[in-house]
């Protein structure tokens, strides 16, 4: 049985993460390790007065939020105790990843520093939730046939052996060169290919089609996130445009 660490943040939607976990549990039998890391600095976009006064006010709200989160977990039938830590987010996440098979966290609206730091150091698969709850039934792979998406697909096959059919969705890529298709067929997974090309389609059409699926698989970004954002690389755009959970292996 797989175990997922769900990382809760003060300024994120705990209900959204919990509902996505419950969906994973219902479909795949996942267990949970709920983790909350207390803030050491003022989150991006949160300002009241001076930084020190802002942190004092935030701590009061944060303690209240933690109690509410514990009650919410119980209300939703999750009896596993909420683990509360204080420290550097990425260091704590690295340590607790040793106990689980994958990580779930919520995308922040502007891909803030904490979110990107965690993506840089993860050594196990991550599920990014954003905007909606998934049934995790209709799976799409965003494929450029690169090494990173191949790695994600291998991790997905290992962690979700129940999934036997997927769709490969590509942007500006030639069908004949898609080696990932051969891998999926060898693993006994039926794969349908949909090709989008800038000569005939817009990116908005591509992202609209992507969001018609329940679960998105993509390759990891490079560690130069801001370079990729500035150069408008597809990986960053997928995270920003997706309304459904994303799996990165």
N, C-alpha and C positions, 0 to 999 in steps of 0.2 A: 504494500500500500504506500502510495506517495504521500509525502508530507510537505506542505507549503508554508513558508513564513510570510505572513501578511504584515507589511510595514504600515502603521498608521501614523499620520501627521496631523498636527493641530489644525492646520488650515485646509485639510482635504476632507472629502466626503466619506466618512467611515461607513455609512450605510451602503454606499456603492460597492466598496471593497468587500463588505460582508456578504452582500447578495451575490456577487460574483464568486466568492469562495463557496457559498452554499450550492451554487449551480455546479461548480467543479466537484463538490462532494457528492451531489446527487448523481451526476453522470459518471464520475470516475472513481469515487470513493476516497477522495483526498482527506487527509487530516490537516490540522492547522497548528501553527505556532504564532500566536498574535504578539506583535512587538510594537512598543511605543518608545520612541527616543525623545527625551525632553530637549527643548531648544537651549542652545548655548549662546545664540545670537538672534537678533531680530530677523525674522524671515523676510525675504525680498518682497517689497510692496506693502509691508506692515509698518506703519509709523504712527506714533501718537505725539510724544513730546520729545525729550532728549532720549538718546539710546538707553541710558541706565534706567530712566523712569519708564520707558516703554517696556523694557524687559521685566521690571517689577510688576507692571500691570499685566503683561502677558503671562507671567508665572501664575498669577491668581486665576486667570481664565483657563490656563492650561491644566491646573490641578482639578478644576471643575470639569473640564473636558474629559480628563482621564476617568473620573468617577462616572460620568455619563457614558463613556465608552464601555466600561466594565458592565454597567447595567444593560447597555444595548446588546452586548455580546450574549449575556444571559437571556435576555428577552428573545433573541434570535436562536436560542437553543444551543449556543456554543459554550460549553462548560470549561473549556481549556482556559487556564488563568492567563490574564494579560501580563506579559513581561514588560516592565518599565525600566528603562536604562537612561543614563545621562552621560553624554560624551560626544566624541566625534562620530557623526552618522556612519561614514564609510567604514570606520574601524569596527564599530559595533556590528554592523551588517556583515562584514567579513567573518567575524567570529561566530555569529549565530548561523551563518550559512552552513557551517560544519554539521549542524544538527538536522538539516532539512534537504529536500531534493530540489527545490526551486523557491523563488522569491516572487511575491506579488507586491507591487506598489502602484500608486496612482500618478498619472502624468500631471505635472503642474502646467498651468496655462502657458508659461513663458519658458519652459524647460530650465528651471532655475539651477543654481550651482549645486545644491544638495542632490537633486535628481541626476544631474550629469556626472557628479562625482561617484555616485553609486553605480551608474552604468559603466564607468571606467574600471571599477575594481571587481565586478561580479565574476565569479568563476563557476557559477551554476546557472541554469536557465532562469529567465525572469519573465513574468507576465505583467504587462503594463495595462492597467485598466483606465478607461477614460470615457466619461459621458453616458455609458449605457451598461446594462446587465446582459450577459451573453448566456445562451443555452449551450454553447461550445459544441454544436452539432455540425454546422456548415463551415468547413475549414478552407481557407485560401492561403496559398504560398505566393508571396511576392518574389518572383525569381528573376535574377539576372544571370543565373547559372554560375555565380561566383562561389568562392571558397566559404565565405561567411554564411550565406544562406544554406549551403550544403551542410555545414556544421549544425545550424539551427534545425534543419530537417532531421538529421540523424538523432539529435537530442529529443526532438518531438516524437519520433518513431519509438524511441526507447521509453519515454515517459507516458505516452498515450497510445499503447498498443491496440486499444479498442477502435481507433479510427482507421477505417479501411478505404476511404475515398476522399479525395481532395481536388481542388482546382488550382492549377498553376496560372497565375496572372502575371503577364510580363509587359513591360513598357520598352518599346524600341529594341526588341530582341528577336533573333531569328530562331524559328522553331527547330530547324535542323541541328542547331548547336546546343540544344537543351539536354545536357547529360543528366540533369536531375531527374528527368522523366524515366530514364533507364534504371536509376537507383530505386525509385518508387515502385516501378513494376517488379523489380527483383525482390522487393520486400513484401510483395503481395498487396500493394495499395493501388487502387484504381485512380488514375489521374486524368483530368480533363484540362486542356490548355485553352486559354483565352489570350489572344495577342492584341495589344493596343500599340498603335504607332502614331507618332506625331504628324505623319502625312495625312492621316485619316481621322484622328481622334485628338481631343484636348485632354490636358491633364485633369481637368475637372471631371470629365467623363470617366477617366481611369479611377480617380479617387471615389467617385460616386459608386462605381461598380464594386470597388474594394469594400466599401462599407455596407454592401448588401449581404456580406458574409458574417458569420457569428464570431469567428476566431481567425486572426491574421498571423501568419508566420513570416518573419523577415530575418535577414542577417544582421549581426551586430554592426553598430557604427564604428568608425575608427575612433581613436582617442582624441582626435582633433575636431571635436564637435562644433566649435565655433567656426572653424574653417569650412566645415561641411555646410553649416547654416548660411554663411556668407556666400558660398558658391552654389547654394541651392541644390545640394545633392539630394537624391531621391530618398535616402534613408531618413533624414531629418524631416522631410516633407511627409513621409508616411506617418511618423509619430504625431506630427502636428495636425494632420488631416483625419486621422483615424478616429472613428467614434466607437469602435469595437475593441475588445482586448487584443493585445499584441503579444506574441510569444517570440522571445529571442533566446536562442540556445548557445 
